[in-house]
Amino acid sequence: MRNKPKERIPAMAIGGTARELLEATQIPIEGVAAETGFGSADAMRHHFRVRLGTSPANYRAAFRVPAH
């Protein structure tokens, strides 16, 4: 079954840009949501949990390099 256009946008954002911004920048979650078209941080959190099983904050934390 094909995704509806409204479902494809969050899938594409999570599949690429949002994840890249969370991995490589310290832009606040609200800023990442705005940059990637989610409309709100709450919407981005919802889609991350549904598609990746984690929150954007926890996803970002997995990529942080510990300070020495």
Secondary structure, DSSP 4 states (H G I P E B T S, - for coil): -PPPHHHHHHHHHHHTHHHHHHHH----HHHHHHHTT-SSHHHHHHHHHHHHSS-HHHHHHTTPPPP-
